[in-house]
Amino acid sequence: MKQIISLVLFAIFFIACKTEKPNNSITVEYPKTEKKPVIDEYFGAKVTDNYRWLEDDRSAETEAWVKSENQVTFDYLSKIPYREQLKNRLSELWNFEKVSVPFEEGDYTYFYKNDGLQNHYVLYRKKGEGDEEVFLDPNGFAEDGTTSLSTVSFSKDGNTVAYAISEGGSDWRKIIIMDVKSKEIKEDTLVDVKFSGISWKGNEGFYYSSYDKPKGSELSAKTDQHKLYYHKLGTAQKTDQVIFGGKKEEKHRYVSGSVTEDDNYLVITASTSTSGNKLFIKDLSKPNSELVTISDNFDSDTYVIDNQGSKLYLVTNLNAPNQKIVTTDVSNPSPENWKDFIAETENVLRPSIGGGYFFTEYMVDAVSKVLQYDYNGKLIREIKLPGVGSAGGFRGKKEAKDLYFSFTNYKTPGSSFKLNTEDGTYKKYWEPNIAFNPNDYESKQVFYTSKDGTKVPMIITYKKGIELNGKNPTILYGYGGFNISLTPSFNVANAVWMEQGGVYAVPNLRGGGEYGKKWHVAGTKMQKQNVFDDFIAAAEYLIAEKYTSSDYLAIRGGSNGGLLVGATMTQRPDLMKVALPAVGVLDMLRYHTFTAGAGWAYDYGTAEDTKEMFEYLKGYSPVHNVKEGVSYPAAMVTTGDHDDRVVPAHSFKFAAELQDKHKGTNPVLIRIETNAGHGAGTPVAKTIEQFADIFGFTLFNMGFDKLPNPTQEKIKL
């Protein structure tokens, strides 16, 4: 019966409400999206939501609408003459072996490897100098590749592993417990786990986090009471003890627990939003010990990075916007007793530990610099990196003599290196054999001026020898939020874009973490417009310097970056030719009513806070700022039907508004990936198809009737 209803509704929705014939001569007939007005009132102001019904992800009507929109979109994409060429080139370049840095657990050394086009990385292991063998292969978890492996955690002795899987891209997880040697499943699978690590207490059990299963849709219903559980091996999940959270009078949206390397302490962080946390510690060596408070407010981000006995090493931005490391004692760990260990500098600190040392990675204008310190706070040396770019890793157990780190930038595929912690020397451990020569490309950092005079860095990468004539197809990619830093990294898809003569530009917008807490705060709440202004100024710089022009500029971003694109294209539709908002937060009046969205209020504020906050949000909310009769750039909104972080209703409603009000010949489409979520764990095959469609749509709407550079010489590094 449900199938019949869906087919009838599909037929109804597919009646065309508009026919547009864009410059590229492909006729687009948009599905008719019925308006069912719902009126909300905020501080006396009434706001009409015509597409509230699209928020119901379980309804036959929404299902039919998704099918009708996808049919229009994929029909359009199928007519792009070089779509298959792009897909083939992406597949060809993607097809090289990729290997992670190794790590040791128990008797084995583990590492992840992908032979080229496998949908998911495979976890391998080897014992001593023995042969490598497959340990966990997520490519066999589901026929269509939509079940992925996420967190993997080993018991203290390395004999038991607990690993989490995601189905259909959802943030909800299942945890499976397995014997390492025999690879036999040890007990029942844990279910309904979300936003969780897995941290073992010795070999007996582990801590994990989750919410109660929501009433209504598990993909969109609100979840705002996170809890920390302890699972003892051999017991049923229903008997798992709640260690922290669950009190109605004190809600925490994000709770996590981790055990120190010596197994002596459980450290608990509790947050109400994505910034700021309370911090607690519990002595596991003493039965029934009390939870001790380290920090009892949400005014800073603080966590325990290590301990030596009762001495704790904390990373904090309390009175240190760029972060520092302090020490304190478990007996009296409150902030007034903290002592500086590695002081704050003018650059943002991102530390790691391994081999009995601290490795402090500093972001210097979004580029890595790494220093090595001992446990007395003495500077040992700077680790001279292989070039200008991003370094990661430098982690391991205290007794490790060698550590591993990775290095990459926008034109250099990531390689890994083996570091001797005693003398600071390192050698290449693994490098990719890929048909791409970074020496043919240039990547340079520039600084431009935003609307209010703020200097903003941007890295621009392109093929050497391109002419600055304003006609280069350019993707401007941004994020600008949640203290997230965009640092240089190689991406196969971007390499294919640059092969075609494309320019790839990434500015470090306010709202991010590249310059610490002050930079982050400058792009939050009623300063959020700074982020959009920074992005607009980046586009204007690229145009002024003749890297590109409005006819050859595309803007792209995902999640909070999808909001960035949505706001920019509605504020300055004249500025770009193509807009590509992905899994975006696009309805700023209602984002906090879905899943854990209320936790984003630190960055955004909510429409229920104050009249001023409501008016500010409504003033830039993409869904509410699509204007009747405006000619918008060619747009392809992308989302996943199983996205339970930024629910797809954001994208559905934005696309419906665009298709209803847009005037002009540019297509405004929505591409909805089925059995896919926010992005993590997406199969490689789907990722390649997505990029082929994104690049094809972009180039086609810039007027290219064929690929700018269709043939590529194969280069072996």
Helices and strands as residue ranges (DSSP letters): H 2-13, E 16-20, E 28-31, E 38-42, E 45-49, G 52-55, H 60-78, H 83-94, E 98-99, E 103-105, E 108-114, E 122-126, E 133-136, G 138-140, E 147-154, E 160-167, E 172-179, E 190-194, E 199-201, E 205-210, E 227-232, G 237-239, E 241-244, E 254-259, E 265-271, E 278-283, E 291-295, E 302-308, E 311-316, E 324-329, G 335-337, E 339-342, E 348-354, E 357-364, E 367-373, E 379-383, E 390-395, E 402-409, E 412-420, E 426-430, G 438-440, E 441-449, E 455-463, E 474-477, H 492-499, E 503-507, H 517-521, G 525-527, H 529-544, G 550-552, E 553-558, H 560-571, E 578-582, G 591-593, G 597-600, H 601-604, H 611-620, G 622-624, E 634-640, H 649-661, E 668-673, H 684-701
